[in-house]
């Protein structure tokens, strides 16, 4: 066959096992004399495989002319010559052999199998091409180490995630819940393996309690490799005071008041108490556990009432400002027909806004009463003036001639009047 080297020497004399020794000599001589070519008639692909999996090597001929195909390992030992396997490694198995292809599988791949594998074609001139097997090693262990198993709100804790013995080096990503965080990574190389450690510094709050911190690995040999630790955060109580009665209403004198205190923390608060800020608690106030009850409010109860709760972490409180309003009053209807303004109190809670709303309602009622009184007074004044003018239509004043009072009779009076007849025309009437 063209391009095939012929055996010589002892092999030609037929020494050794019949047919085996000539074949081995043929392989050795061929490997020795075939130079590295450009493999223009050979086709192969690089192989990337995860450690422990199966790698498949394929040597294909574009235009087959029945030339011999063989496969060599990185040490240039013949794995397969045509369909014969001289190398005694059972992990290599023939998958397909023909004049145009030699396909071989390698099971249970390890790091030592990584390297260049040569496809040779005995043509004239001989051809050679190589394929590279790359072995990926996923991390063998992924561990999160946390500085403190139980943290207190506001503290900074340190977490370390280690991915051991991988190839190539892994990339570590951090997540707190669904939020990605940034860590600091260090890489150590041991022989052909890499160990990566990523450090995350995290300041924790009460909202982080029970939230998972996830260490996720990005590596071509593995998908969705991750580990997680749940944060345990202790925090001081959160206190809230609510008004049970009156429900969203004004706190009026003579009516009852009931308050409830609720506290949540980790650990759960064990000590809860009521007190009055800047004053003593009234004697008629009844405290039962988390409840505070005043059965009959009066204005001496005005002030700030505080609920305090504490646990091993600390103490917190919530305040309730009490303002007692006057009891509701009823205004008698007016005796005359007037326009009145009725003010309906607005239902508000006992807070600063409630106090201002109540004061505004009282102001409106006072203004309405004053307006009604003014209107009534004006109506009364108009009635009195009308009656007065009706009874006094006019007043007449007559100025008689001077001297008429001393006359003995009428004729004499006329004669003695000042100015005589001429002055009689000056008599005038005045209307008031």
C-alpha positions as CSV (number, residue, x, y, z in Angstrom):
1,X,0.0,0.0,0.0
2,X,1.3,3.4,-0.9
3,X,2.9,5.4,1.9
4,X,3.0,2.5,4.3
5,X,6.4,1.7,5.8
6,X,7.6,-1.9,5.4
7,X,9.1,-4.0,8.3
8,X,12.7,-5.0,8.2
9,X,15.3,-6.7,10.3
10,X,14.2,-9.5,12.8
11,X,10.6,-8.9,12.0
12,X,11.3,-10.1,8.4
13,X,12.8,-13.3,9.7
14,X,9.5,-14.1,11.4
15,X,10.8,-14.0,15.0
16,X,8.3,-13.6,17.9
17,X,4.6,-14.2,17.8
18,X,3.4,-14.7,14.2
19,X,2.1,-11.4,12.8
20,X,2.4,-9.5,16.1
21,X,6.1,-8.5,16.0
22,X,5.9,-7.3,12.4
23,X,3.0,-5.1,13.3
24,X,4.7,-3.6,16.3
25,X,7.9,-2.9,14.3
26,X,5.7,-1.3,11.7
27,X,4.2,1.0,14.3
28,X,7.5,2.0,15.8
29,X,9.2,2.7,12.4
30,X,6.2,4.6,11.2
31,X,6.2,6.8,14.3
32,X,9.9,7.4,13.9
33,X,9.8,8.4,10.2
34,X,6.6,10.3,9.9
35,X,7.3,14.1,10.3
36,X,4.8,16.6,11.6
37,X,2.5,17.6,8.7
38,X,-0.2,20.1,8.3
39,X,-2.9,17.4,8.4
40,X,-4.6,18.8,5.3
41,X,-6.7,15.7,4.8
42,X,-7.4,15.1,8.6
43,X,-10.1,16.6,10.7
44,X,-10.5,16.5,14.5
45,X,-11.8,18.7,17.4
46,X,-10.5,19.6,20.8
47,X,-12.3,17.9,23.7
48,X,-13.3,19.4,27.0
49,X,-14.5,16.9,29.6
50,X,-15.3,16.9,33.3
51,X,-13.2,14.6,35.5
52,X,-14.7,11.2,35.7
53,X,-16.7,11.5,32.5
54,X,-16.1,10.1,29.0
55,X,-14.0,11.8,26.4
56,X,-14.4,10.9,22.7
57,X,-11.6,11.4,20.2
58,X,-12.3,11.4,16.5
59,X,-9.8,11.2,13.7
60,X,-11.6,11.8,10.4
61,X,-10.3,11.7,6.8
62,X,-11.8,14.1,4.3
63,X,-10.9,12.1,1.1
64,X,-10.3,8.6,2.0
65,X,-7.7,6.5,-0.1
66,X,-7.6,3.5,2.3
67,X,-4.5,4.9,4.1
68,X,-3.8,3.6,7.6
69,X,-5.2,5.8,10.5
70,X,-3.7,5.6,14.0
71,X,-4.1,7.4,17.3
72,X,-1.3,8.3,19.7
73,X,-1.4,9.5,23.3
74,X,0.6,12.6,24.6
75,X,3.6,10.3,25.1
76,X,3.3,9.3,21.5
77,X,2.4,5.8,22.3
78,X,0.0,4.2,19.9
79,X,-3.5,3.8,21.3
80,X,-5.1,2.4,18.1
81,X,-3.6,1.3,14.8
82,X,-6.6,0.9,12.5
83,X,-8.9,-1.2,14.7
84,X,-6.1,-2.8,16.8
85,X,-5.2,-1.5,20.3
86,X,-1.6,-2.1,21.2
87,X,-1.8,0.0,24.4
88,X,-3.1,-2.1,27.2
89,X,-5.4,0.4,28.8
90,X,-8.9,-0.9,28.9
91,X,-10.4,2.6,29.4
92,X,-9.8,3.2,25.7
93,X,-12.5,1.6,23.6
94,X,-13.1,1.6,19.9
95,X,-16.3,3.4,19.0
96,X,-16.1,3.4,15.2
97,X,-13.6,2.3,12.6
98,X,-13.7,2.8,8.8
99,X,-11.5,4.0,6.0
100,X,-12.6,7.6,6.8
101,X,-12.8,7.6,10.6
102,X,-11.2,6.3,13.7
103,X,-13.3,7.1,16.8
104,X,-12.1,6.2,20.3
105,X,-13.7,6.8,23.7
106,X,-11.8,7.3,27.0
107,X,-13.8,6.5,30.2
108,X,-13.2,7.8,33.7
109,X,-11.0,10.7,32.6
110,X,-8.6,12.1,35.1
111,X,-6.2,15.0,35.2
112,X,-3.3,12.8,34.0
113,X,-5.2,12.2,30.8
114,X,-5.0,15.8,29.8
115,X,-2.8,16.8,26.9
116,X,-2.4,16.4,23.1
117,X,-3.5,13.3,21.2
118,X,-2.2,12.8,17.7
119,X,-4.1,11.5,14.6
120,X,-1.7,10.2,11.9
121,X,-2.5,9.2,8.4
122,X,0.0,7.2,6.4
123,X,-0.1,8.9,3.0
124,X,2.6,10.1,0.8
125,X,3.8,12.4,2.3
126,X,2.4,11.3,5.8
127,X,0.0,13.6,7.6
128,X,-0.5,14.4,11.3
129,X,-2.9,16.5,13.4
130,X,-3.5,16.8,17.1
131,X,-6.5,17.3,19.4
132,X,-6.3,18.6,22.9
133,X,-8.2,17.1,25.8
134,X,-8.9,19.5,28.6
135,X,-10.1,18.1,31.9
136,X,-12.3,20.2,34.2
137,X,-12.5,19.5,37.9
138,X,-15.4,20.9,39.8
139,X,-14.9,22.1,43.4
140,X,-14.9,19.1,45.8
141,X,-16.2,21.1,48.8
142,X,-18.2,24.3,49.1
143,X,-18.3,25.5,52.7
144,X,-19.6,28.8,54.4
145,X,-17.9,29.6,57.6
146,X,-19.6,32.4,59.6
147,X,-17.8,34.4,62.3
148,X,-20.7,34.5,64.7
149,X,-23.6,32.1,64.8
150,X,-25.8,34.6,66.5
151,X,-25.3,38.3,65.8
152,X,-26.8,41.4,67.5
153,X,-28.5,44.1,65.4
154,X,-26.0,46.7,64.2
155,X,-23.0,44.4,64.3
156,X,-20.7,43.5,61.4
157,X,-20.1,39.8,60.8
158,X,-17.6,38.1,58.5
159,X,-18.5,35.1,56.3
160,X,-16.1,33.0,54.3
161,X,-16.9,30.7,51.4
162,X,-14.3,28.2,50.3
163,X,-14.3,26.2,47.0
164,X,-11.6,23.6,47.2
165,X,-9.6,21.7,44.6
166,X,-11.1,22.9,41.3
167,X,-9.7,23.3,37.8
168,X,-9.8,26.0,36.6
169,X,-10.2,28.4,39.5
170,X,-13.8,29.1,40.4
171,X,-15.7,32.4,40.7
172,X,-17.6,32.9,43.9
173,X,-20.7,35.1,44.0
174,X,-22.7,36.2,47.2
175,X,-26.4,36.7,47.6
176,X,-28.4,37.9,50.6
177,X,-31.9,36.7,49.7
178,X,-32.3,37.9,46.1
179,X,-29.8,40.8,46.4
180,X,-26.3,40.2,45.1
181,X,-23.4,41.4,47.3
182,X,-19.7,41.9,46.6
183,X,-17.1,39.8,48.4
184,X,-13.3,39.7,48.2
185,X,-11.7,36.5,46.8
186,X,-8.2,34.9,47.2
187,X,-6.9,32.1,45.0
188,X,-4.3,29.5,46.1
189,X,-2.8,27.0,43.6
190,X,-1.8,23.5,44.7
191,X,-0.2,21.5,41.8
192,X,-2.8,21.7,39.1
193,X,-5.7,22.5,41.4
194,X,-7.0,25.8,42.7
195,X,-8.6,26.7,46.0
196,X,-10.7,29.9,46.1
197,X,-11.8,31.7,49.3
198,X,-14.2,34.6,49.2
199,X,-14.8,36.9,52.2
200,X,-18.0,38.9,52.8
201,X,-18.4,41.5,55.6
202,X,-22.0,42.2,56.4
203,X,-23.7,44.6,58.8
204,X,-26.9,43.0,60.0
205,X,-30.2,44.4,61.2
206,X,-33.4,43.0,62.5
207,X,-34.8,42.6,59.0
208,X,-31.9,40.2,58.2
209,X,-33.1,37.6,60.8
210,X,-33.9,34.4,59.1
211,X,-32.6,35.6,55.7
212,X,-30.4,33.1,53.8
213,X,-26.9,34.2,52.7
214,X,-26.0,32.2,49.6
215,X,-22.5,31.3,48.3
216,X,-22.8,30.5,44.5
217,X,-20.1,29.0,42.3
218,X,-19.6,29.9,38.7
219,X,-17.5,27.0,37.1
220,X,-17.7,25.4,33.6
221,X,-17.7,21.9,35.2
222,X,-20.8,22.4,37.3
223,X,-24.1,24.2,37.3
224,X,-26.1,25.6,40.3
225,X,-23.5,24.6,42.9
226,X,-24.3,26.6,46.0
227,X,-24.5,26.5,49.7
228,X,-26.2,28.8,52.2
229,X,-26.5,29.8,55.8
230,X,-29.4,31.4,57.5
231,X,-28.7,34.6,59.6
232,X,-29.8,34.7,63.2
233,X,-30.0,38.3,64.4
234,X,-31.1,39.4,67.9
235,X,-32.7,42.8,68.4
236,X,-34.3,44.8,71.1
237,X,-38.1,45.0,71.3
238,X,-40.3,47.0,69.0
239,X,-43.2,48.5,71.0
240,X,-46.6,49.7,69.8
241,X,-49.5,51.1,71.9
242,X,-53.1,50.9,70.6
243,X,-56.4,52.3,71.9
244,X,-59.1,49.7,72.3
245,X,-61.8,52.0,73.7
246,X,-63.1,54.5,72.8
247,X,-62.6,53.2,69.2
248,X,-61.2,56.1,67.2
249,X,-63.2,58.5,69.4
250,X,-62.5,61.4,71.7
251,X,-61.5,60.7,75.3
252,X,-64.1,62.6,77.3
253,X,-64.4,63.2,81.0
254,X,-66.5,60.5,82.7
255,X,-65.9,57.9,80.0
256,X,-63.6,54.9,80.1
257,X,-60.2,54.4,78.4
258,X,-58.5,51.1,77.5
259,X,-55.0,50.8,76.0
260,X,-53.0,47.7,74.9
261,X,-49.3,47.4,74.5
262,X,-47.7,45.0,72.0
263,X,-44.0,44.2,71.9
264,X,-41.9,42.1,69.5
265,X,-38.2,41.3,69.7
266,X,-35.6,38.5,69.6
267,X,-35.6,37.1,72.2
268,X,-39.2,37.8,73.0
269,X,-39.5,40.5,75.6
270,X,-40.0,39.1,79.1
271,X,-40.4,42.4,81.0
272,X,-43.2,44.8,80.2
273,X,-44.6,47.7,82.3
274,X,-46.7,50.8,82.2
275,X,-45.7,54.2,83.7
276,X,-46.7,57.8,83.6
277,X,-44.0,60.2,82.2
278,X,-43.0,63.0,84.6
279,X,-45.7,62.1,87.1
280,X,-47.1,59.3,89.3
281,X,-49.6,56.9,88.0
282,X,-53.2,57.8,89.1
283,X,-54.4,55.4,91.8
284,X,-57.6,54.6,89.9
285,X,-55.6,53.3,86.9
286,X,-55.8,49.5,86.5
287,X,-52.8,47.8,84.8
288,X,-53.3,44.1,83.8
289,X,-50.4,42.6,81.9
290,X,-50.1,44.6,78.7
291,X,-53.5,46.4,79.2
292,X,-54.1,49.8,80.9
293,X,-57.7,50.7,82.0
294,X,-59.2,53.9,83.3
295,X,-62.8,53.4,84.0
296,X,-63.8,57.1,84.7
297,X,-61.6,59.7,83.0
298,X,-61.1,63.1,84.5
299,X,-58.8,66.0,83.6
300,X,-56.3,65.1,86.2
301,X,-55.5,62.0,84.1
302,X,-54.0,64.2,81.3
303,X,-50.4,63.3,80.5
304,X,-48.1,60.9,78.7
305,X,-48.4,57.2,79.4
306,X,-45.5,55.0,78.4
307,X,-45.2,51.2,77.8
308,X,-41.7,49.8,78.3
309,X,-40.5,46.4,77.1
310,X,-37.0,44.9,77.5
311,X,-35.1,41.7,76.6
312,X,-31.5,40.5,76.6
313,X,-30.5,43.0,73.9
314,X,-32.0,46.2,75.2
315,X,-35.1,48.3,76.2
316,X,-37.6,50.1,74.0
317,X,-40.8,52.1,74.7
318,X,-43.9,53.7,73.1
319,X,-45.8,56.7,74.4
320,X,-49.5,57.6,74.4
321,X,-50.5,61.2,75.0
322,X,-53.9,61.5,76.8
323,X,-56.0,64.6,76.7
324,X,-59.4,64.5,78.4
325,X,-62.1,66.7,76.8
326,X,-65.2,68.1,78.4
327,X,-68.3,65.9,78.4
328,X,-70.8,66.7,75.6
329,X,-73.4,69.5,76.5
330,X,-76.9,70.2,75.1
331,X,-77.8,73.9,74.2
332,X,-81.6,74.8,74.8
333,X,-83.4,76.0,71.7
334,X,-84.0,79.8,71.4
335,X,-87.5,81.3,72.1
336,X,-87.6,83.3,68.9
337,X,-87.2,82.2,65.4
338,X,-83.5,82.5,64.5
339,X,-81.1,80.8,62.2
340,X,-79.0,78.4,64.3
341,X,-75.8,76.5,63.4
342,X,-75.5,72.9,64.6
343,X,-72.0,71.6,65.0
344,X,-71.5,67.8,64.9
345,X,-68.3,66.8,66.7
346,X,-65.9,64.9,64.5
347,X,-64.7,61.5,65.8
348,X,-61.0,61.6,66.1
349,X,-58.3,59.7,67.9
350,X,-56.5,60.9,71.0
351,X,-53.5,62.6,69.3
352,X,-52.3,66.1,68.6
353,X,-54.3,66.2,65.4
354,X,-57.4,65.0,67.4
355,X,-56.9,67.8,70.0
356,X,-56.7,70.5,67.3
357,X,-59.8,69.1,65.5
358,X,-61.8,69.1,68.8
359,X,-60.7,72.7,69.5
360,X,-61.7,73.8,66.0
361,X,-65.2,72.1,66.6
362,X,-65.6,74.0,69.9
363,X,-64.6,77.3,68.3
364,X,-67.2,76.8,65.5
365,X,-69.9,76.2,68.1
366,X,-69.0,79.3,70.0
367,X,-69.0,81.5,66.9
368,X,-72.3,80.1,65.9
369,X,-73.8,80.9,69.3
370,X,-72.5,84.5,69.2
371,X,-73.9,85.1,65.8
372,X,-77.3,83.8,66.9
373,X,-77.3,86.1,69.9
374,X,-76.4,89.2,67.8
375,X,-79.1,88.5,65.3
376,X,-81.7,88.1,68.1
377,X,-80.6,91.4,69.7
378,X,-80.9,93.3,66.5
379,X,-84.4,91.9,65.8
380,X,-85.5,93.0,69.3
381,X,-84.0,96.5,68.8
382,X,-85.9,96.9,65.5
383,X,-89.2,95.9,67.1
384,X,-88.8,98.5,69.9
385,X,-87.9,101.3,67.5
386,X,-90.8,100.5,65.3
387,X,-93.3,100.6,68.1
388,X,-91.8,103.9,69.4
389,X,-92.1,105.7,66.0
390,X,-95.6,104.5,65.6
391,X,-96.8,106.1,68.8
392,X,-95.0,109.5,68.4
393,X,-95.9,110.7,64.9
394,X,-94.9,114.4,65.7
395,X,-94.6,117.2,68.2
396,X,-95.8,120.9,67.6
397,X,-94.4,123.9,69.3
398,X,-96.3,127.4,69.0
399,X,-94.6,130.6,70.0
400,X,-97.3,133.2,71.0
401,X,-96.7,137.0,70.9
402,X,-95.0,138.3,74.0
403,X,-97.3,140.5,76.2
404,X,-100.6,138.8,75.4
405,X,-100.7,137.0,78.8
406,X,-100.9,140.4,80.7
407,X,-103.9,141.8,78.7
408,X,-107.3,142.1,80.2
409,X,-109.1,141.0,77.1
410,X,-108.4,139.8,73.6
411,X,-108.4,143.2,72.0
412,X,-106.0,144.6,74.4
413,X,-103.7,141.6,74.0
414,X,-103.6,142.1,70.3
415,X,-102.8,145.7,70.7
416,X,-100.1,145.1,73.3
417,X,-98.5,142.3,71.4
418,X,-94.9,143.1,70.3
419,X,-94.8,144.1,66.8
420,X,-98.6,144.3,66.3
421,X,-100.2,142.7,63.4
422,X,-97.0,142.5,61.5
423,X,-95.5,140.2,64.1
424,X,-98.5,137.8,64.0
425,X,-97.2,136.4,60.7
426,X,-94.0,135.2,62.4
427,X,-95.9,132.5,64.3
428,X,-94.3,129.2,63.1
429,X,-94.9,125.5,63.7
430,X,-92.1,123.0,64.3
431,X,-92.4,119.3,63.7
432,X,-90.2,116.9,65.4
